[in-house]
Amino acid sequence: MNLHLVSLGCARNLVDSEHMLGRLREAGWRIVEGPDDADVIIVNTCSFIESAADESIDTILELARYKTEGACRALIVTGCLPERYREAIGRELSEVDLFLGTGAFNQIVTAVESVIGNLEGERCILPDPDAIPVSNPDAPRVQTLPHSAYIKIAEGCSRSCTYCIIPRLRGRQKSRPAGEIVAEARRLVAAGTRELVLVAQDSTAYGHDLTGGMGLGGLLRRLSDIDDDIWIRVLYGHPESIDDDIIRTMAERPNICPYFDLPIQHASDRVLRRMGRRHTQADLFHLFERIREFAPQASLRTTVIVGFPGETDQDFKTLQSFVETVRFDHLGVFTYSDADDLPSHRLDAHVSRKTARKRHDRLMSRQRDISTEKNAAYLDRTLDVLIEESPEADLFLGRTAFQAPEVDGLVYVKGRELPLGRFAPVTIIDTLEYDLVGEAR
C-alpha cells in the first residue's frame, strides 16, 4: 500500500521523518510523493511556537480531505503537536485516526498497521520522551535531501530557558555514542552524500551527559577523517557550551565548515536573565572575538527574539547595537511567541505584538544592509560551491561553505554540464542581499 508523509518544522524533525519512512519502507510500504493516491498520510508536526502549531493544524485539516476525496484510509499525526497538547488535541481534531508523541517514532510501523487493520488501541500514544533510548544503530532511513544529510547527534535539552518548551517535548539531553554517529556518517558518504550536517537541540553540548565520552571537538575530528572531499557542518550550538577545542577544530580542519550557528536570543543582560540564559553581553562579545581570532574566515549565524516580556526600548537598542557591532553573516529574528504553558508567560510587562513587529522589521532592515555589505566582499572571488540543482539549461543552484541548507542564501551558477552533488570552483560576478551570482570556471 501507499504512504505519504509531510514533515514540518526543523531539521531534527526531518531526521525523525526520514527514520519513520525507513522503518515503513522496510515493512513493505510504498512511499509516494503526493497525497492523492496514499492509503495512509502521516504529518510529522512542529509546535515550538504559535505559528508552527498553526501551520501544523492547517496542514492536518488540508490533508484530512483526502479521506473523502482520495484514497486515504488513515490520517496519523506524529511529533511535537500531540506531545505538547496531548489528549486535548485529539478532542479538537476528530479527523485524525492516531496521534504519536515524540517518544513513539519507533512504534510507527505497528501504529500504521493497527489503524489500517481497525485494531482496538489507544488513539494517543504518548510515552515519556526521557524513557526512549536515543541510540539505535540499525535504524533504516530514507534520505530526502539529494546531496546533504542531517545527523542527529543528541536528543532533548537539559537547559531551562523560560521561553522554550523543548525539554518538555523531547526530554533531557541524551547524546548518541560517537561510534554510532561515525558509522552512520560513513554509510551516508558511501551512498554519495557530500555534506554532513550535525544537529541537536544543543549541539555544542554533545557528550556532556556521557560518562567518559568525547565532546563535540573529538567527534568532529573523527568525522573529518572519513573523507577529505566532504563538508561537515554544525547547526544549533549554544554560547555557553562551545569551547576552545570545538572552535579550534572547526578552524583547523579544511573539510569542516567554519560556520558557527550560535543562537544568542538577546544581548541585553536584563532580558537574558529573564530568559533564563546564563551568559551576559560581555560573554558574547568575548566569544565572538575568540572565534574570529581562531578562525578569521568564520561565518557567524545567530537568532534573536524581540518583544520578549519586559523588553524595553533601551533593551532593544542594546540588541541592535550588538548586532551592528558583531556584524553577523546570517541573522534570524523572531517575535516572542507566548503560550500559557511557558514560564515566560508568567513574567510581567508583556510587549504588544505591534511593538514586537516594529522591532522585528527594524532589526531585519539593518541586517539586510549588513548582509548586502558582507556579500559584496565576495565579488570577483572564486569559491567552492556544492552544486545541488539545475532548474534550467546552463543555470545551477548551489551553496558555499558559509551557506547552510534551507536557512541561508544560494549561489546562482552559470555553467554547462556541472555534475550535481559535486563541488565546483565558481567565480562570483554579482552579489545580492542574501544570494550570490557566479560563473563556473
N, C-alpha and C positions, 0 to 999 in steps of 0.2 A: 504493500500500500504506500501511498504518497504522503509526504510530510513537508510542511513549510514552517520555517522558524524566522521570526523577526527579533533582532537583537537591538535593544535600546540602551542608551547611556554610555558608560565609559569603556575603555579598553579592557578593564578587568572583567566587565560583564561579557564582552566579546569572547574572552578566553573561556568563560563558563559555557557560553553558547556553542563554541566550537567543540568542547568536550561532550556536551549533550548530543550534538549532531554525530560525533564519532561513535558514541555508545549506540545510538539509534541505527546508524548505518550498519554497524556490526551486527545488530539484531535483525537486519533484513529490511529495514525501511528504506524507501527511495526518497532522496532529498530533492525537492522541486523548487524552482526559482520563484514562482508566484503562488498565490493562494487559490487560484481558480480551480485547480484540479487536486488540491490537497485534501486527503481524508482527515488529517489532523493538522491543526495550526497551533503553534506554540509562540507565545510572546514572552520574551525574557525582559523583564521590566526594570526601570530605574525609578527611585522615589527620593533621591538625595535632596532635591529642592522642590518647591511647589510646581514650577514649570515642568520639571521632569515627570512628576507624578501625573500632571495634567496630560502631558504627551502620552504617557503610558495608557491612561484611561481612554483617551481619544483613539489610540491605535487599537485597543481591545474592542471598542464599540464598532469601529470601522470594519474590523475583520470578522466580527460576530455575524455580519450579514451573509457571510459565505455558508453559514449553517442552513440558511433558507434559499439562497440564490446559487450556491455552488455545491461542491461535493463534500464539504466539511461535515464530519460526524462528531468531532470533539474539538473544543477550544480549551487550551491549557495555558495558564498564566504562571510564570515562574519568577523568582528573584526578589528584588527589594520591595516591590509594591506589596505583595502579600506578607512579606516578613515585617514590614513596618505597620501595616494596618490590620493584619491578622484576620480573625474570623469576621470582622466588621466589613472587610472588602467583599467577602462572599455574599453578604446580605445585600450589598449595593450593586453587585454585578452578577445578576442571575443568569446572564448569557454564558458565563464561564462554567465549564464542567469540572475543572480541578485546579486547585492552587498548590504550588510547591514553593516553600520558602528557600532562602539562600543555603540552608544546610541540607537540602533534599535533591541537589542536582544528580547525585549518584543513584537516585531512585527513578530517574526519568523513564527508563525502559519499562519497568514494572508499572509505573503510573500510567503510561500511554496504553499499555496492554490491558490494564484493568478498566480504563474508561471505554476503550473500544469493545471490550468483552462484557460491558454492563455489569461488572462485578461490584458487589457491595463494598464500601470502604469509606474512609474519611474524605471529605471534599477539600479540606485544607490540611496539608501535610507540612508541619512547621517544627521540625526538630531543632534543638538548641544548636546554633551555629558553632558554639565553642566545643561541642561534642563531635563534630565531624572532622576526621583526620584530613589534613591538607596534603599529605603525601599519598600519591597513587602513581607509581612509576609506569604502570602498564595501561593507563587510561588512553583509549583511542581518541583521535582528534580529526576533525575536518577543518582544514585551513581555508579561511575565507578571503584572506588577502594574498595576492599572487606572489609578491616578492619580499614582503615583510611578515614577521610573526611576533606577536606579543607572547612573552613568557612570564607567567605569574610566579614570582619568587617567594611570596608570602601572602597570607590571607589575614584579614582583620586588622585591628589597630588597638593599641593599648594606651592611647592618649585620651584626654578628656576635654577637648575643645568644646566650648559651650554652644556653638552653632552647628555642631556636627552629629549626625545620627548613626554614622558608620559603625562605631563599636557595638551598638545595639543590633545592627543588621548583620554584621559579619563576625562578631566576637572579638576576642583579644588577638593580638598578633601571633601568628603561627608561621614560622619560616620553614620552607621546604629544605630537605637535605641538599647540600651543594652537589653531590654526585648525581643525584636525580635530575637536577636542573641542567648540569653539563651533558648528561645523556640525552635529554630532550633536545638541547641545542644542537648536538651532533646529528640527531635524526633530521631536524629541520634543515640544517645546512646541507646534508647529504641529499635532501629532496629538492634543493635548489633555492632555498631562502637566502637572501643576501643581506638582510638586516634583521637583527635580533633586538627586540625592544623589551627591556625588563620593566615589569610593572608590579606594584603592590600599593597598599594604602600609604605606607611609609617606607619606600624602597631603601633609603639610606640607613634604616634601622635593621636591615636584613641581618639575621644571625644573632641579634642581641638576646633572643629568647632561647637559643640553642646552647646547651651545655658543651663548652669546648668547641663550639662551631666557629667557622671563619666568618668574618664580616663581609660587607659588600666589596671592599677592595680586593680581598682574596678571591672571591667568586669572579670578579671581573677579570682578574689575571688568568684564571683557569679557562674562562670562556674565550679570552683573547688568543689563547694558544691553539684553539681549534682550527682556525683558518685565517690567514693574513688578508684574504680577499673578501671580507665581510665588514659590515658596520655593526657595532654594538652600541645601543643607546639606553639610557636610564630615564624613566619618567617617574614623577610623583615622589621626589625626595622631600626632605624636611630640614629646615635650617638648624634644628637642634641635634640631628643625628648624623649629619655629614661630617666627616673628619678628614684630617690631612692625608691619610692613607688613600681614601677614596679620591680626593682631589688630585693627588699626585699620579695615581694610576690612570685616571681619565685623561690627564695631561700628557702622560708619557707614552701610552700605547697608541700607535697610529691607527689601529682599527677600532678603537673606542672613540665614539664621537665626543668631542669636548663640549658637550651640550648639558648644561646644568639646569634642570627643571626643579625649582625650589619655591613652592608657593609660600609667600610671606604673610598674606592675608591683610596686613596693615603695617604702618610704620610709626604710628603714634603709640608711645608706651602705655598711655592710659587705655586706649582701645584694645591693645594687645592683652593687657591684664584682664579686661572684661571678656575677651575671647577665650581666656584660659591658656593663652600662649605664654611660654616661659622665657622667651627671648625679648630683647629690647632693640630699639633702633640702633644703638651703638653696636650691639652684637651683629646686626645685619650688615652695617657698614663694614665692620671688620671682616665678616665672612666673604663678602663680595670683593673686597680688596685682596684677600688671601687667594681667592680663586683666580683673579686676574694676575696676581703675582706668579702663581704656579703655572697658569695656562693663559697667557696673553691673548691667545686666539679663541678663548672660550666664548660660547654663545649662552646668554642668560635668558631664561624664561621664568616668569612668575605669574601668580594670580593674586588678586586682592578683592576684598569685599568692601563696598561703600554702603553707607546707610545703616551700619550696624547700630544697635541700640546704644544711645549715649554719644554717638559720633557728632562732635560739634563742627562748626565751620573751621575752627582752628585745627582740629584733628585732621580734617580733610586737606587743609592747606599743608599740613605736615606731611601727609601721604603724597600729595602731588609734588612737593619739593623733593622728597626722597626719590620718587620715580624720575624726576628731571635730573637729579644728581647721578644716580646709578646708571641710567640710560639702558634699560633692558632691551634686548633684541626682540623679545616677544613678551607681551603683557595681556593677560585676560582679566577683565573687570566684571565682577558680578555685583548686582544689588542684593542686599541682605534678604533672605527668604525666611520668613517667620513661620513657626508652627507651634502649637501648644504642647507638643511633646519634646521640645528643645529647652535646655536650661536657659538659653539666652532669651527665651520668650518671657521669662520672669524678671528680666532686667528692666530698669526704669528708662524713661526718656527715649522711647521708640521714635525713629525718624520716619517722616512721611514718605510714601512711595514717590511722590512728585520730587521731593528734595533729593532722594536717593538717585532717581533717574537723571536729574540735572548733574549730579556729581559724576555719575557713570559717563554721561556724554562728554563732560568737560575733560575727564581723565583720558578717555579714549581718543578725543581730539588731539590732546597733547601727545599721546603715544603714537598716533599716526604721523605726526611731524618727526618724532624721534626715529620711527621705523623707516620713513622715507629717507632721512639723512643717513641712517646706517646702511640701507640698501645701496645708496648712491656710491658708497665706498667700494662696492664690488664691480663697478663699471670698468670694463677692459681687463678684468682679471679672469684667469682660467681656473675653473673649479671642477672637481669631480662631482658628477651628478648620477644618481641612481635613476635610470630610465624605466618608467613604470607603465605608461600608456601611450597610445598613438591615436588620438581622436580623428585625425585626418592625414592624408598623404603629406609627408615631409614635415609634420608637426608632431612633437612628442612632449609628454609631461613627465617631469621628474623632480627630484628633491636633492638638495645638498646636505652635507652633514649637519648644518645648523637649521634644518627644517624637519621637524618631526611629522610623521604621518598623521593626517586628519585634523591637526590643530594649527599648523603653521602654513606659510605660503608655499608656492610652487615655482618651478623653473619651466618656462615655455621654451622648448628647444627646437630650433630649426635645423633639420638634418635629413639624411636619407639612410634608410636601411639600418637604423640603430637597433641592436638586439634588446628586447625588453628583459628586464631583470638583470641588467649589467651596468657597470659603471662606465661613464664616458666623460672625457675632458670637454668642457663646454666653456667657451669664451662669452662673457656677459656683455651684451651690446645695448641693453636698456634696463632701467630699473623702475619699479612702480612702488606704491605704498607698502605692499606686503609681498609682491611677487617679483621675479626676475625674468628677463628675456635673454636667451643666449643662442649661439651657433655652435654646433658640434664641430670640433676640429678634424 
